[in-house]
Amino acid sequence: MKISTGLKGALKEAIGITILSLAVAFLVNLFHPHKVAISLARPAIEYGDDDLAAQELPAIHVGADGDSTLVMPEDSIEPVVVSKSQVLQLIKEGRAVLLDARSKEEYQAGHIPGALHLPFEELGRYFDKVNSLPRDKWLITYCSGPPCDLGELLAFELVNIGFARVAVYQAGLDDWKKSQQVSTKEEAWNGF
């Protein structure tokens, strides 16, 4: 099968334009003050210590003689990473709602007790439920754990929608299972 001369010329020209545009893009990125890091590897997840000030989500009680004032951290413009102990404390105090970002099948197979199902990949179908989420509590998203990033993606989307108190339990369900029970009961979207 022969390719016509005109088609060969157009194909060569298209390849040339593609190569030229890639070269220009790399040169611009090389000299741009806000250059984009180019990497084929996914960066490792960095965890902070539980006592790291930026990671301390649970409220701090200050005051004397039992007259304490509840001090909340500032509302965040991006999700905060939380540890299992912080998740447990926030849940125990009734100051958080857990959101499982995985698929329906994964959620039904097992999830953190009390977690609501809000799959990131079907977020558009859950618009009414998202709007019913409390704005005075921490919304803690999670998925299976590394390398799953659905919890983190859901958390950023919630911040973009306008929620201010959003956290990510990046270690996820895999970490939770090491010392805590899981549930297969579907949780109701009320009684926050």
Secondary structure, DSSP 8 states (H G I E B T S, - for coil): ----HHHHHHHHHHHHHHHHHHHHHHHHHHH-TT-----SS--------TT-GGG--S-EEEEETTEEEEE-----SS-EE--HHHHHHHHHTT-EEEEE-S-HHHHHH-B-TT-EE--GGGGGGGHHHHHTS-SSSEEEEE-SSTT--HHHHHHHHHHHHT-S-EEE-TTHHHHHHTTS--B-S---S---
